[in-house]
């Protein structure tokens, strides 16, 4: 195995009620944990989202309201999931933009302590797109020469993603081999500060808004000229990770101004 790990890598996939990171819920989670010695462990569960699963979502992953009615809620599963992910770096397919923010949001929603601090985040889709530009099914066929069966099943997608990642490391000699370097590679050239990319650093490494009417403007300038914008964002339907980053930026601004 050319992939170099100094701690476990947990590759996971979520099926959800939709694509809104702040409002939608997990209905299925599958995790494959790869240890540095090559040993694999898995965690799987359906999840009762405590909301109606829209028909358009059910048509994609096949998980209906009836199917999850008697399944545990995320709040009930949170301790088991957190324990399984303890000490692990995280990986997936489009995970940096979707799965990781959604998982973090679910933990925040139920008040369970779970942090991304210190974890390396490796996204096989970023690697794939930078190298070949295809979908997960095509990636599985391209790298592993297999057809992906049971697509949109969380555990099957997790297994396929891990196999793709291992094949990528084997195939591209110029690709970094350690999880720390793959974390940096997965970030690409992005300088976003939150998982949803609502905040980023500009060329001068100053935090700026990365969306809406204030896109490109320094956060400090906007909060000074329009102080109510801070409260609006904290009460609006943004992911908890985005709100936490905004709070941190404001704390840094306040500390800087207090020393003047």
N, C-alpha and C positions, 0 to 999 in steps of 0.2 A: 504494500500500500504506500504510494508516494505521498499521499496527504499526511502532513506532519501535524500532529495534535499534541498539545501539552496539557489539555484538559478535554473533557467530553464535548462533543458537538451534537446538539439536539436539533435535528432537522424536522420541521413540522409543517402541517397544512391545516387550514381551517375551512370549513364550509359554514356559510352564514346566511342570515335572513336577507342580506343585501350588501351594498358596497359603501354605505355611509358609516365611516369609522366611529362617529360619535353616537349614532342612533341605532345601528343594527347590532345583532347579537350572534354569538356562535351557536351552531346547531350540531357540529361534529368537529372533533379534534383528533388528529393522529400524529404521534411523535415517534421518530426513530432516533435513539440516542447511540451515537458511535463513540466508543471509548478509544483512548490512545493506543490500546493493544489490539484494536480491531473488533472487539466484542460489541455486539448490538443488543439493545434493549428496546422495547416498544411500550407505548402507552396509547390507549384508544378509548374513546367514549363518545356516545351521542350526548347531546346537551339539550335540556329543555330551555328554550330562550325566553320563556315567560312573555312571549308576544306572538302574534300571528305570523306564520311563515307565508310570505306572499306567493301566489301561484307561480309567478315568473321565476322565483328563486327555487321553488320545489321542482320545477321542470328541469332545472340545470343539474341539481345534485340528487334529486329523488328522495329528499327527506321531507316528509309531510308533518303536519301538526299532530296527526294521530300517532305517527311513528315515535315522536319525542314526548308525548303527553305524560308518560310515566318515567321518563329519564331524569337523572339528577340535574339540578340547576348548576350554573357556573359557580355560584356561591358555595354550593355543597362540594364541588369538585376542586375549587381553588387550592386548598391545602395539599391535595394529592398532586396536582399539576405543578405547583411551586416546588414541592419536594422532589419531583422527578426532574425538574429543570435546575435544581440547586447546583451551582458550580459549573454550569454548562454555558458554552457559547451557543448562539442561535443561528440556524440556517433555514432556508426555504427557497421557494420559487416566487419571485415578486414579494418576498417577505419583508423587505425594508420599507416598501410603500404600503403594504396592506396587512399581512398576517401579524407582524410584530406590533404595529400600532393598535390593531384590534384587540390582540391579546392583552396588551398593556392597559387598554381602555376598560376591558372586562375586569381585570384585577382592581383597577382604581374605582370602578363603579361599586364593587362590593366591599371596598375598604380593606382589601387584603394587601399587605406589604409585598410588593414585587418590583424590583428595580432592574433597569437595563444598564445601570452604571457598571462599568468594568467588563461588560460582556462584549465579545466580538460578534458582529452581525455579518453573516456571509450569505449573499444572495446569488443563487445559481442562475437566476434569470439575467442579472446584470452581467455576469460572466458570459453567459450564452449570447446575449444581445451584442456585447462588445466583440465577441468572437465570430458569431454566426448569424444572429438575428432570426430567431424562430420561436415557436410555442413549446410548451412542455412536452406535448405528444411528439412533435417533430424532433425535439431535443433527445427524447428517449430513443426514438428511431435512429437518429443520426449518431449518437454516441454509443448506444447500447445495442443497436440493431434489433430492437424488439418493438412490438406494437404495445401501446399502453392500454391495457384493459382496465375496466372499472374507473375510467377517468372521472374526476370530480368526486371520488371517494377519498376522504382525507388520508386514510392510512395508505392506500394505493399510490396516491400522489406523493406522499412523503417518501415512500420507498423508492419510487421512480426518481424523485428529485435527488435523493442521496446517491443513487446509482449514477445519475447524470453527473453530479459533482465529482464523484470518485473518477469517472471516466474523463472528465475535463482535466483533472489534475494529471492523469496518466497521459492524455493526448498532447497537451500543450507544455512543452518543456520550458517555454519562457514564462509560463504562469507560476506565480508564487506557490510554494508548497505548504507553508505554515498557516495556521488559522489566523494568526495576527496579521500576516501580510494579505491574506485573502479578505480579511475584514476591510483593510484599506482599499484593496482592489474593488470590492463591492460598493464602496462609497463613491468610487469614480472621482469626478471633478466637482461633485456637489459640495457646497459649503452650507447646506441647510442645517438649522439648529434644532428643529423638532422633526419628528418622524413624518408628519404630514407636509413638511416643507413650507409652512406658513411664515417662518422666519429663516433668514439666512445671513451670512456675512458677506459684505460687499468687498471690493478690491482692497479697501483699507482695513478689512477685518472689523468693520463696524456693524452691529446687528441692525438689519433693515427688515421692513415688511416685505413679504414675497407674494402678496396677493392683493386683489382689490384696488381701491382708489389710492391707497398709500404705497403701492408696490414700488420698491426701490428707495423709499424714504427711510432715514434713520429712525429707529423706534423712539429714541430720546426726543427727537424733534417733534414727532407726532404726539407723544404723550404730553409734551410741554404745551403745544398749541391746541390740542384737543384732549384734555385730561379725561373726559367721559368715555373715550374710546377704550380705555383700559377696562373699565367696569363693564362696558358692553361686551367685550370679548370674553370676559370671565363668566358672563351670564348667558352667552350665546351658545349655539350647538357646535362647539369645537371640541376635538378630542382632548382628554385630560392632559395628555403629554404636551400639547400645544399650549394649554393654559399654564402648566407648570413651567414651561420655558419662558413664557411671558412674565410670570411672577419673578423668575430668576433674573431676567434682564432688568426688570424694574428695580429689584433689590440692588443690583450692581450700579444702576444709574443713581439711586438714592444715596448709596454709600459714597460714590464718587462726588456727588454734589455736597454731601455733608462734610467733606474734608476740605472743601474750598474756602 
